[in-house]
Amino acid sequence: MPILNACAHRVDKAGNDQPAALALGHASGDTDAAAALLASFNASFHQKPKAWGHFASADADEGADASSDTEDAEIDSAVETPSAGSRFALELERYRQGELDFTDFTAWAANALLPVIDDHLSTGGHWWFVHSRQGEAEFLTLALLHQREGYAIDAALNVVAAPQLNLGQLMLAARIDLTQWQHGQSRQYIAHVQDRGGKKASTAFAETLGCREGVDASAETRTLLKAFSDYVEQEDLSEEASRKKTDTLVDYANAQAKNGEAITLDELSELVDETQPKAFYDYIRNQDYGLAEEIPPDKRTLQQFKRFTGRASGVSISFDSHLLGNSIEYDDTHDRLIIKQVPGPLKEQIKSRGNGTT
């Protein structure tokens, strides 16, 4: 992932009651250390819960409700007025057009983001901005990186203090797919960390970027899994075939989440059924689940899509979780499972037993 431009700015803040101060840095090019840091950052970023969205447009903001307008007005100069769209996007476009160099653009952005730190954080850190290329796509990464105390052994073999960047602590961080933004065919080209412990800070950060939610990753992933469950049930597959397709979906979705990539319905359909590569895709479209062509995977939702197993008193039960509520129901009042579609071989064994045959 070649780095085209990178720049760091330091934010000094001594406590909740102290204003943040900014020490500006200068843009630099690609280095081995910067490339390694970006790779480590991406690995950590992809593991975090995220929201997905797009830059606010003037048309979209004009239709926003009054409470949204009030919130936007409090974001200092980052978003000038609700009808102006995203000021951040305007400055980013100036950089893309060559009107601003990377140092000036990131200095403006760091200043615009300073109120977020003043209002919501007790410590500073380093804003790190990276313009990089991955394949044919270009990305802008921005994150507030915090430091933690670490240790190292120096040339004289003495243990010395060595401050380290804490990539596990990412509260304010975003990754913008500049190529998708430029093409204008997506509403989910901005991914930003949605930290539960710092929700107000995350919200203020997104608002300063002028980011509007384009898709709810958790809801979209749940809808996809529901569509898959309905598809598998309709196909009346064997347990082995059902398990294989479930594993294929989960493995693919988790791999996309790990790489920070979206689930593509076309690609998923081909993987789920190689003999009928369009079958699952056509099923989703014909049933009108309202899913986009690309879906940002939500790891928490995927982790819940698992297999239930249990054994007690000579009874062994195992079934895919997507069957619960469809062909299998749990009656909590009477503590019993109701199986609506008994597997053929099991049904034959039961019938044979009832007829007195062996």
KOLZA-140784 format. One record per residue (C-alpha): residue number from 1; x, y, z; residue in three letters. Coordinates in Angstrom, 3 decimals. Last residue first. Layout:
BEGIN
ATOM  mitor      east     north        up  koldren
ATOM    NUM         X         Y         Z      ALA
...
***
This chain:
BEGIN
ATOM  mitor      east     north        up  koldren
ATOM    358   -35.729   -52.969    13.239      THR
ATOM    357   -39.491   -53.191    12.804      THR
ATOM    356   -42.162   -52.585    15.443      GLY
ATOM    355   -44.074   -50.111    13.328      ASN
ATOM    354   -43.161   -47.308    15.744      GLY
ATOM    353   -39.464   -48.158    15.460      ARG
ATOM    352   -39.663   -48.063    11.675      SER
ATOM    351   -41.426   -44.699    11.814      LYS
ATOM    350   -38.733   -43.279    14.094      ILE
ATOM    349   -35.928   -44.558    11.867      GLN
ATOM    348   -37.669   -43.190     8.752      GLU
ATOM    347   -38.037   -39.740    10.343      LYS
ATOM    346   -34.375   -39.697    11.309      LEU
ATOM    345   -33.378   -40.482     7.712      PRO
ATOM    344   -35.697   -37.745     6.356      GLY
ATOM    343   -34.663   -34.928     8.693      PRO
ATOM    342   -37.628   -33.635    10.754      VAL
ATOM    341   -38.971   -30.337     9.468      GLN
ATOM    340   -40.984   -28.542    12.135      LYS
ATOM    339   -38.730   -29.238    15.096      ILE
ATOM    338   -40.209   -27.787    18.286      ILE
ATOM    337   -37.709   -27.401    21.110      LEU
ATOM    336   -38.966   -27.523    24.683      ARG
ATOM    335   -38.763   -25.578    27.919      ASP
ATOM    334   -42.554   -25.311    28.476      HIS
ATOM    333   -42.673   -21.515    28.728      THR
ATOM    332   -39.475   -21.016    26.690      ASP
ATOM    331   -40.883   -22.757    23.635      ASP
ATOM    330   -37.939   -22.787    21.219      TYR
ATOM    329   -38.718   -23.026    17.531      GLU
ATOM    328   -36.971   -24.896    14.729      ILE
ATOM    327   -37.922   -24.708    11.033      SER
ATOM    326   -37.931   -20.908    11.171      ASN
ATOM    325   -37.371   -19.195    14.515      GLY
ATOM    324   -34.082   -20.979    15.017      LEU
ATOM    323   -32.911   -22.310    11.651      LEU
ATOM    322   -30.355   -19.459    11.340      HIS
ATOM    321   -28.585   -20.823    14.412      SER
ATOM    320   -27.425   -23.926    12.574      ASP
ATOM    319   -28.414   -27.151    14.343      PHE
ATOM    318   -27.080   -29.717    16.800      SER
ATOM    317   -28.979   -31.842    19.298      ILE
ATOM    316   -27.768   -34.929    21.190      SER
ATOM    315   -30.229   -36.709    23.485      VAL
ATOM    314   -29.012   -39.500    25.776      GLY
ATOM    313   -29.832   -37.608    28.954      SER
ATOM    312   -28.182   -34.367    27.837      ALA
ATOM    311   -26.250   -33.089    24.814      ARG
ATOM    310   -26.199   -29.631    23.233      GLY
ATOM    309   -25.191   -27.820    20.075      THR
ATOM    308   -26.149   -24.486    18.529      PHE
ATOM    307   -24.235   -23.394    15.438      ARG
ATOM    306   -23.268   -19.780    14.789      LYS
ATOM    305   -24.508   -16.483    13.432      PHE
ATOM    304   -23.911   -14.477    16.614      GLN
ATOM    303   -20.306   -13.819    15.608      GLN
ATOM    302   -21.536   -12.341    12.331      LEU
ATOM    301   -23.560    -9.700    14.173      THR
ATOM    300   -20.531    -8.663    16.209      ARG
ATOM    299   -18.349    -8.574    13.109      LYS
ATOM    298   -20.541    -6.178    11.142      ASP
ATOM    297   -19.872    -6.540     7.425      PRO
ATOM    296   -20.174    -3.464     5.168      PRO
ATOM    295   -22.661    -4.456     2.452      ILE
ATOM    294   -22.126    -3.980    -1.273      GLU
ATOM    293   -24.853    -4.392    -3.922      GLU
ATOM    292   -27.308    -2.752    -1.522      ALA
ATOM    291   -29.937    -4.780     0.284      LEU
ATOM    290   -33.635    -3.886     0.108      GLY
ATOM    289   -34.804    -7.412     0.893      TYR
ATOM    288   -36.756    -7.424    -2.385      ASP
ATOM    287   -37.593   -11.134    -2.655      GLN
ATOM    286   -36.622   -11.221    -6.332      ASN
ATOM    285   -33.350    -9.375    -5.664      ARG
ATOM    284   -32.291   -11.622    -2.808      ILE
ATOM    283   -33.222   -14.785    -4.752      TYR
ATOM    282   -31.365   -13.546    -7.827      ASP
ATOM    281   -28.169   -13.112    -5.793      TYR
ATOM    280   -28.586   -16.525    -4.170      PHE
ATOM    279   -29.036   -18.245    -7.546      ALA
ATOM    278   -26.437   -16.304    -9.558      LYS
ATOM    277   -23.519   -18.715    -9.083      PRO
ATOM    276   -25.625   -21.837    -9.727      GLN
ATOM    275   -23.019   -24.634    -9.729      THR
ATOM    274   -20.659   -22.607    -7.531      GLU
ATOM    273   -23.344   -22.048    -4.911      ASP
ATOM    272   -22.414   -19.996    -1.830      VAL
ATOM    271   -19.186   -18.714    -3.397      LEU
ATOM    270   -20.840   -17.337    -6.531      GLU
ATOM    269   -23.563   -15.672    -4.457      SER
ATOM    268   -20.954   -14.066    -2.204      LEU
ATOM    267   -19.162   -12.535    -5.190      GLU
ATOM    266   -22.335   -11.056    -6.639      ASP
ATOM    265   -23.529    -9.828    -3.224      LEU
ATOM    264   -20.264    -8.029    -2.461      THR
ATOM    263   -19.425    -7.979     1.244      ILE
ATOM    262   -17.456    -4.800     1.938      ALA
ATOM    261   -13.735    -4.623     2.636      GLU
ATOM    260   -11.830    -3.739     5.804      GLY
ATOM    259    -9.514    -6.710     5.344      ASN
ATOM    258   -10.687    -8.416     8.544      LYS
ATOM    257   -14.311    -7.623     7.706      ALA
ATOM    256   -13.928    -9.141     4.231      GLN
ATOM    255   -12.390   -12.285     5.732      ALA
ATOM    254   -15.218   -12.474     8.278      ASN
ATOM    253   -17.829   -12.222     5.522      ALA
ATOM    252   -16.131   -14.920     3.425      TYR
ATOM    251   -15.762   -17.331     6.340      ASP
ATOM    250   -19.341   -16.700     7.499      VAL
ATOM    249   -20.834   -17.233     4.042      LEU
ATOM    248   -18.812   -20.369     3.292      THR
ATOM    247   -19.509   -21.839     6.738      ASP
ATOM    246   -23.233   -21.358     6.207      THR
ATOM    245   -23.027   -22.958     2.760      LYS
ATOM    244   -21.241   -25.992     4.182      LYS
ATOM    243   -23.639   -26.292     7.108      ARG
ATOM    242   -26.658   -26.251     4.787      SER
ATOM    241   -25.092   -28.851     2.524      ALA
ATOM    240   -24.352   -31.132     5.480      GLU
ATOM    239   -27.808   -30.677     7.004      GLU
ATOM    238   -29.447   -31.455     3.665      SER
ATOM    237   -30.950   -28.593     1.714      LEU
ATOM    236   -34.615   -27.626     1.516      ASP
ATOM    235   -33.847   -24.835    -0.991      GLU
ATOM    234   -36.440   -22.631     0.686      GLN
ATOM    233   -34.775   -23.084     4.075      GLU
ATOM    232   -31.362   -22.117     2.670      VAL
ATOM    231   -32.809   -19.014     1.007      TYR
ATOM    230   -34.703   -17.919     4.117      ASP
ATOM    229   -31.558   -18.283     6.226      SER
ATOM    228   -29.521   -16.357     3.628      PHE
ATOM    227   -32.063   -13.532     3.552      ALA
ATOM    226   -31.987   -13.364     7.350      LYS
ATOM    225   -28.173   -13.298     7.258      LEU
ATOM    224   -28.264   -10.430     4.758      LEU
ATOM    223   -30.808    -8.542     6.856      THR
ATOM    222   -28.665    -8.958     9.968      ARG
ATOM    221   -25.622    -7.691     8.054      THR
ATOM    220   -27.578    -4.653     6.851      GLU
ATOM    219   -28.802    -3.894    10.375      ALA
ATOM    218   -25.299    -4.111    11.848      SER
ATOM    217   -23.695    -2.119     9.023      ALA
ATOM    216   -26.274     0.684     9.216      ASP
ATOM    215   -25.823     2.453     5.893      VAL
ATOM    214   -25.219     5.979     4.720      GLY
ATOM    213   -24.646     7.770     8.004      GLU
ATOM    212   -23.746    11.384     7.333      ARG
ATOM    211   -20.170    12.596     7.569      CYS
ATOM    210   -19.455    16.321     7.659      GLY
ATOM    209   -15.962    15.593     8.957      LEU
ATOM    208   -16.819    17.681    12.007      THR
ATOM    207   -20.010    15.685    12.391      GLU
ATOM    206   -18.097    12.412    12.379      ALA
ATOM    205   -15.728    13.667    15.102      PHE
ATOM    204   -18.619    15.018    17.187      ALA
ATOM    203   -20.322    11.605    17.011      THR
ATOM    202   -17.149     9.758    17.966      SER
ATOM    201   -16.551    12.138    20.884      ALA
ATOM    200   -20.117    11.701    22.113      LYS
ATOM    199   -19.881     7.908    21.771      LYS
ATOM    198   -16.666     7.602    23.737      GLY
ATOM    197   -17.020     4.295    25.546      GLY
ATOM    196   -19.057     2.776    22.742      ARG
ATOM    195   -16.438     3.707    20.151      ASP
ATOM    194   -17.821     4.049    16.636      GLN
ATOM    193   -14.681     4.093    14.546      VAL
ATOM    192   -15.112     5.690    11.140      HIS
ATOM    191   -15.712     4.278     7.671      ALA
ATOM    190   -16.345     6.760     4.868      ILE
ATOM    189   -17.148     5.374     1.402      TYR
ATOM    188   -20.612     4.225     2.421      GLN
ATOM    187   -23.044     6.187     0.279      ARG
ATOM    186   -21.639     4.944    -3.022      SER
ATOM    185   -21.817     5.819    -6.715      GLN
ATOM    184   -20.166     9.253    -6.653      GLY
ATOM    183   -17.105     8.185    -8.644      HIS
ATOM    182   -14.906    10.610    -6.693      GLN
ATOM    181   -16.157     9.335    -3.344      TRP
ATOM    180   -15.527     5.750    -4.410      GLN
ATOM    179   -11.969     6.675    -5.375      THR
ATOM    178   -11.338     8.660    -2.205      LEU
ATOM    177   -12.224     5.726     0.038      ASP
ATOM    176   -12.131     7.519     3.376      ILE
ATOM    175   -10.750     5.854     6.503      ARG
ATOM    174   -11.600     7.316     9.888      ALA
ATOM    173   -10.200     7.438    13.406      ALA
ATOM    172   -11.131     9.092    16.681      LEU
ATOM    171   -11.402     6.447    19.404      MET
ATOM    170    -8.528     4.139    18.557      LEU
ATOM    169    -6.823     2.678    21.591      GLN
ATOM    168    -5.367    -0.613    20.352      GLY
ATOM    167    -2.918     1.316    18.206      LEU
ATOM    166    -1.109     2.579    21.305      ASN
ATOM    165     1.941     4.354    19.918      LEU
ATOM    164     4.994     3.626    22.027      GLN
ATOM    163     7.017     5.628    24.555      PRO
ATOM    162    10.428     4.049    25.241      ALA
ATOM    161    11.705     4.049    28.830      ALA
ATOM    160    15.143     2.504    29.116      VAL
ATOM    159    16.497    -0.885    30.135      VAL
ATOM    158    20.278    -0.882    29.756      ASN
ATOM    157    22.109    -3.020    27.233      LEU
ATOM    156    24.562    -0.218    26.333      ALA
ATOM    155    22.935    -0.011    22.885      ALA
ATOM    154    19.524     0.509    24.503      ASP
ATOM    153    17.016    -2.046    25.781      ILE
ATOM    152    13.381    -1.030    25.368      ALA
ATOM    151    10.401    -0.114    27.494      TYR
ATOM    150     6.870     1.143    27.001      GLY
ATOM    149     4.694     3.966    28.244      GLU
ATOM    148     1.624     4.618    26.161      ARG
ATOM    147     1.027     7.007    23.305      GLN
ATOM    146    -2.223     8.064    21.655      HIS
ATOM    145    -2.916     8.223    17.926      LEU
ATOM    144    -5.694    10.514    16.695      LEU
ATOM    143    -6.556     9.114    13.294      ALA
ATOM    142    -6.852    10.106     9.670      LEU
ATOM    141    -6.676     7.812     6.671      THR
ATOM    140    -7.283     9.080     3.143      LEU
ATOM    139    -7.607     6.327     0.580      PHE
ATOM    138    -6.865     5.733    -3.097      GLU
ATOM    137    -8.145     2.798    -5.142      ALA
ATOM    136    -6.500     1.152    -8.169      GLU
ATOM    135    -4.506    -1.305    -6.068      GLY
ATOM    134    -4.195     0.249    -2.639      GLN
ATOM    133    -3.020     3.853    -2.731      ARG
ATOM    132    -2.273     6.060     0.241      SER
ATOM    131    -2.957     9.529     1.636      HIS
ATOM    130    -2.097     9.400     5.335      VAL
ATOM    129    -3.021    11.806     8.127      PHE
ATOM    128    -1.820    11.235    11.680      TRP
ATOM    127    -3.148    13.415    14.476      TRP
ATOM    126    -0.862    12.863    17.432      HIS
ATOM    125    -2.032    12.691    21.024      GLY
ATOM    124    -4.038    14.780    23.427      GLY
ATOM    123    -5.478    13.980    26.823      THR
ATOM    122    -8.704    14.752    28.678      SER
ATOM    121   -11.003    14.180    25.723      LEU
ATOM    120   -14.551    15.329    24.868      HIS
ATOM    119   -14.872    19.090    24.511      ASP
ATOM    118   -11.267    20.098    23.939      ASP
ATOM    117   -10.589    17.070    21.736      ILE
ATOM    116   -13.590    17.783    19.526      VAL
ATOM    115   -12.726    21.484    19.542      PRO
ATOM    114    -9.318    20.677    17.946      LEU
ATOM    113   -10.854    18.951    14.915      LEU
ATOM    112   -10.944    22.090    12.784      ALA
ATOM    111    -7.332    22.821    13.719      ASN
ATOM    110    -6.238    19.316    12.711      ALA
ATOM    109    -8.171    19.664     9.434      ALA
ATOM    108    -6.540    22.990     8.545      TRP
ATOM    107    -3.106    21.574     9.326      ALA
ATOM    106    -3.973    18.497     7.255      THR
ATOM    105    -4.797    20.633     4.220      PHE
ATOM    104    -1.774    22.888     4.648      ASP
ATOM    103     0.674    19.990     4.970      THR
ATOM    102    -0.897    18.090     2.083      PHE
ATOM    101    -0.545    20.960    -0.362      ASP
ATOM    100    -3.609    23.013    -1.164      LEU
ATOM     99    -4.965    24.076    -4.589      GLU
ATOM     98    -3.751    20.820    -6.148      GLY
ATOM     97    -7.229    19.563    -7.124      GLN
ATOM     96    -7.121    16.783    -4.536      ARG
ATOM     95    -6.088    19.285    -1.883      TYR
ATOM     94    -8.989    21.567    -2.802      ARG
ATOM     93   -11.276    18.509    -2.726      GLU
ATOM     92   -10.160    17.788     0.817      LEU
ATOM     91   -10.937    21.388     1.755      GLU
ATOM     90   -14.460    21.071     0.326      LEU
ATOM     89   -14.954    17.656     1.940      ALA
ATOM     88   -13.990    19.084     5.341      PHE
ATOM     87   -16.451    21.929     4.815      ARG
ATOM     86   -19.184    19.324     4.376      SER
ATOM     85   -22.495    20.549     2.977      GLY
ATOM     84   -23.055    24.299     2.901      ALA
ATOM     83   -26.757    24.106     3.755      SER
ATOM     82   -26.105    23.102     7.365      PRO
ATOM     81   -23.809    26.063     7.795      THR
ATOM     80   -20.027    26.406     8.163      GLU
ATOM     79   -19.155    22.783     8.834      VAL
ATOM     78   -15.630    22.615    10.236      ALA
ATOM     77   -15.869    26.238    11.383      SER
ATOM     76   -17.198    25.489    14.848      ASP
ATOM     75   -19.185    22.251    15.143      ILE
ATOM     74   -22.027    23.835    17.102      GLU
ATOM     73   -24.072    24.768    14.038      ALA
ATOM     72   -24.191    21.107    13.049      ASP
ATOM     71   -25.967    20.211    16.293      GLU
ATOM     70   -28.607    22.898    15.754      THR
ATOM     69   -29.252    21.767    12.182      ASP
ATOM     68   -29.704    18.171    13.349      SER
ATOM     67   -32.252    19.330    15.900      SER
ATOM     66   -34.117    21.281    13.225      ALA
ATOM     65   -34.544    18.338    10.900      ASP
ATOM     64   -32.440    17.745     7.834      ALA
ATOM     63   -33.881    18.489     4.392      GLY
ATOM     62   -31.416    21.253     3.583      GLU
ATOM     61   -28.660    18.900     4.680      ASP
ATOM     60   -29.292    16.390     1.918      ALA
ATOM     59   -29.351    19.038    -0.815      ASP
ATOM     58   -26.166    20.708     0.432      ALA
ATOM     57   -24.358    17.403     0.526      SER
ATOM     56   -23.089    15.620     3.607      ALA
ATOM     55   -20.075    13.415     3.015      PHE
ATOM     54   -20.739     9.696     3.136      HIS
ATOM     53   -21.374     6.951     5.666      GLY
ATOM     52   -20.273     3.845     7.479      TRP
ATOM     51   -20.142     3.308    11.225      ALA
ATOM     50   -17.477     1.157    12.818      LYS
ATOM     49   -16.822    -1.417    15.516      PRO
ATOM     48   -13.055    -1.930    15.656      LYS
ATOM     47   -11.214    -4.918    14.198      GLN
ATOM     46   -10.615    -3.222    10.835      HIS
ATOM     45    -8.905    -0.320    12.600      PHE
ATOM     44    -6.403    -2.586    14.361      SER
ATOM     43    -5.239    -4.268    11.149      ALA
ATOM     42    -5.310    -0.911     9.351      ASN
ATOM     41    -3.103     0.673    12.029      PHE
ATOM     40    -0.574    -2.141    11.801      SER
ATOM     39    -0.356    -1.733     8.022      ALA
ATOM     38    -0.114     2.055     8.365      LEU
ATOM     37     2.671     1.703    10.937      LEU
ATOM     36     4.620    -0.639     8.653      ALA
ATOM     35     4.269     1.798     5.744      ALA
ATOM     34     5.374     4.701     7.937      ALA
ATOM     33     8.432     2.763     9.138      ALA
ATOM     32     9.399     1.682     5.631      ASP
ATOM     31     9.127     5.259     4.387      THR
ATOM     30     6.738     6.893     1.941      ASP
ATOM     29     6.642    10.657     1.704      GLY
ATOM     28     6.597    13.446     4.242      SER
ATOM     27     4.250    16.292     5.072      ALA
ATOM     26     5.217    18.761     7.773      HIS
ATOM     25     4.272    19.025    11.444      GLY
ATOM     24     2.091    21.422    13.384      LEU
ATOM     23     2.067    21.734    17.172      ALA
ATOM     22    -1.539    22.175    18.357      LEU
ATOM     21    -2.670    23.209    21.804      ALA
ATOM     20    -5.655    21.744    23.650      ALA
ATOM     19    -7.330    23.853    26.293      PRO
ATOM     18    -6.916    22.770    29.927      GLN
ATOM     17    -9.888    21.921    32.137      ASP
ATOM     16   -10.119    18.267    31.129      ASN
ATOM     15    -6.380    17.710    31.459      GLY
ATOM     14    -2.877    18.452    30.159      ALA
ATOM     13    -3.619    18.667    26.427      LYS
ATOM     12    -0.951    18.788    23.718      ASP
ATOM     11    -2.020    17.838    20.186      VAL
ATOM     10     0.843    16.914    17.857      ARG
ATOM      9     0.515    17.015    14.070      HIS
ATOM      8     1.570    14.174    11.747      ALA
ATOM      7     1.726    14.158     7.943      CYS
ATOM      6     1.737    11.496     5.259      ALA
ATOM      5     1.642    11.667     1.466      ASN
ATOM      4     1.604     9.141    -1.387      LEU
ATOM      3     1.977     6.067     0.823      ILE
ATOM      2     2.181     2.891    -1.249      PRO
ATOM      1     0.000     0.000     0.000      MET
***
